[in-house]
Amino acid sequence: MALTKVFTALALSALGGAASAWAPAICNAVDPAPDGLVCGQTGFASNPAGKLFSIERLSRESCTTYCGSNEACTTFEYRNTAEGSCTLFGGAFSDLRFNADDHAWDEYYEMGCFQCSKNALIDLTFNTMQSADDWSMTQDVEDSFFFDNVKIGAENVFRILDAEDSGSAVLTYAPTFQLEAGPTYKLAFGLKTNFPDDTDWSLLTFFLATNDELVVEYNPRDGAQTGDWINFSTEFTVRPVDAGEGSLLIKADASGKPLDWYFSYIYLQSL
């Protein structure tokens, strides 16, 4: 369906009265392992300087991803037990005063042992109050929807405000990106509302378009709860005929109540 037809259909339906990061790094082990680096040696650190944080019940692969996605992380320790645990460190590896021990549980990895890339076409964390500046909105009725950045606790988030009983709005992200045929892409976002127990997620639709054609149409579903945020994602491939300059759009349909959609992150990544 042509993108222009989508917007026409949205407008006609409205006139007829129709009714919470970051893009994770993708890391692969360098083979063979670089000389002079610690890449999986078991042992212990006699001076655990530069510790960033620890995470329990995590796989080795996920631990690598966490470190590779954190700009401050230079080394991680993985405790190879049934449940697994991960500790991230910053600074020089030599500061840890590592001691090799073949009988220890903890494996140490310097990040030079991996090649990591985010491969992110979009990577929005809304960490500044100006992060809404790249968005524009079209709507059926003036002042029926709004968008802005707001602070929730210590976190800056992106907000879409639904202020009417009917109609819809479409937000467009101004920077474009290149979608190619072949790779698998992942679109992901963190979301919550001011009605956490009474939200119709189908009122929100994400569109990815190239060459005035829709490539992806996605309603949030089957999300993973993290605290009071829900993480949603979908994966897709692009046909050769649809490869080209891409755009991201978000459509919000009116809920009939003063509904605020909050986004903690949005990313689009080539896997």
N, C-alpha and C positions, 0 to 999 in steps of 0.2 A: 504494500500500500504506500502510495506517495505521501511524503511528510506533509505536503500542503493539504492533502485530503484529510489527514488526521486532524489538523487544526480546524479545517472547515467543519468536520463532523463534531468536534468538541463545541464549537460556537453554536451550531444548530441545535445540539442537544440541550445546551444551556438555555437558549431562547425558548425551547419547548418546555422548560421547567424541570428538566432532569436533575433529578437530584445530584544509643547513643551511641584518634587511632592512626591508623597509619597503614601503609602498604607494607606487608612483611617482606623481608629479603628472601630471595631464593638462593640457597648456598649449596655448592658442590665441592666435595673434597678435592684438593689438588693431588694428582696422581702422576708420578710418585710424590710422596710428602717432601716438602722443601727441607734441604739440609739445615741443621742448626735450629730448627723449631721443634717445640714439643707438640706432638699431634696424637694425643690419645694415651700418652704414657701415664701409668698409675703412680700415685705418690701423694704428697701432702705439702702444703705451703706453711712454712714456719713463721711467715709474716704476711697474713692475708690482707695486705694493704690494698686500697682502691676498691674494696668490695662495693658493688652497686646495689644488688638485692638478690634474694634467693626465691626460687619457685619450687614448690613440691609437686609430686605426681606429674612428671613431665618426661617425655621421651627424649632420647639423645638428639634426634632430628629437630624436635621443637626447641630444644635448648640452643642448638646451632642457629635456628631462625631468630630466636629472641636476641642473641648476641649480635648477629649480623644486621639486625634491624635497628639496633641501638648504637648511635654514632659514638658514644662514649665507651662502648665495650671493646676490649682488646683481647680478652682471655675468658674462657668459661671452664668451670669445673662441673663434671657430670658424675653423680654418684650412681654407680651401676648396681642398683638393687631392684627388687621386684617392682616397686612403685616408681623409682627414679626421682632424682632431684637435681636442680640446676642452680648454680651460683655464678653470677656475672661479675667480672672485674674490669676496671679501667686502669690506665697507666701502663708502665713498662712491666713486662713479664718478670724481669730480673728482680723487681721490687718484692715479688712474692716469696723469694728465697725457696724455690721449689726443690724438693728432695724426692728423687725417684724411689719407688718402693713397689716391687712386683706383687706384693701381697696386699696392697691397699685397695680400697673400694673406689676411690675417687680418680677419675680420668681427667687430665688437663689438656686443653686445646688452645693454642694461640690462633687468632683469627687469620693469620697468614697461611694457615693450613687449608683455607677455603677460598674459593672465588664466589663472591656474593654480589647479587644485583637485585634491585627492586623491580626493574622492568616496568615501572609505573608510568602510565600515560596520564593518569590523574591521581593525585595524592593530597587530599585535603584534610587537614586536622582542625581547621577553624580556630587556631591558637592565637589569632589577633582579632581585634574588633573591626578590622578593615577587610576581613576575609569574605564579606558579603559583596564587595565591590565588583567582583567578576560575574555577578548574576544580574539578570534582568527578568521582568515578569510581564506577561500579557494575561488579561483576565476579562471575563464576560461583563462584569459590573464593576465600575470604578470603586475603589476602596472596599472591595469585598474580601480581598486577601492582601496580606502584607508579608514581607520577609526582612530579617535583620540578624544581627549577632547579639546574643545575650550571654550573661554570665550566670552559670548555675554552680553554686559553691565556688570552687577554685577553677572551674573549667569554662572556657569560652566555647559556645556551641552556635550552630546555625539554626534559625527558627523560621518556619512557615506558619503564619497565623491565619486561621480560617474564621472569618467573622460573619458569614452569611448562612442562610438556610438552603440556598441552591446555587448552582453555577459551578465554575471551575476556574483554575488558573494554571498557567504553564510557565515554569521557570527555565531559563536557558543559561547554561554556563558558557561564558564568552570564549575562553581559550579552546581551540580545536586540537585534534590529535589524529594520528594516522593509524587506521585499522588495516591490517594485512590479512590476506587469505592464508590459512594454514595453522597459525598458532591458536592455542586455547586461551581465551581471555576470562578474567574473573572480575565481576563487578561486585563490590561489597560496601556496606555502610552500617553504621551504628545508629539506632533509632529508639526514641521513646516519645511519649506524649504526656500531656497533663491529665489524661484520663486513662491511666495504665490498665485498668480492669474493664474498660469499656471502649475499646478502639477497633474500628473496622479498618484493618490494614489495606483492604482492597481499594480504599479511597485514594491511595497513593500509587502512582505508576511511574516507573523509570523508563525512559526511552533512550536508546542509542541509535543514531541515524548517520548514514553516509549517502552522498549523491542524491539527496532528497528522498531517500528510502529508509524505512525502519529496518534496523538490523536486530534489535532486541526490544521487547516490551515485557516488563517485569513488575509484578505486584509483590510486595513483601509477604513471604510465607515461610513456614518451617524455620523460624529464627532460633538462635541459640542465646539463652539468657545469660548475661553477665552483670550481676548486681541488678540495678534497675534499668539497664540498657539491654536492648536486644540486637544481636548482630545478624544481619541478613546477607546472603550472597547468592549469586548465580554464575554459572560458567557457560561459555558459548564459543562457537567458531564462526568465522566469516566466510561466506562464499566468494569466489574470485570476482563475481560480478558486483559484489557489495564492497569490495576493498576501496579505500579512499579516505578522504578527510572526514573525521567523525565529529559528532556533536553529542553532548549530554543534555537531556531535558528531563524535568520532573513535573508531572501533572498532579494537582491536588483537587479532588472533588469535595464540595461542601458536605459537611457532616450534620448540619442542623444544630450545632452547638459550638461554643467558643473553643475550638480545638487548636492546640499548639503542637506542631510537629517539631521535634528537636533532633538534630543530627550531630553526632560527635565526630564522625569522619565519613568520608566517601573516597573510595579508591577504585581505579580501573587498572588492571595489571595483566601483562602477558606472562603466562605460566611457562 
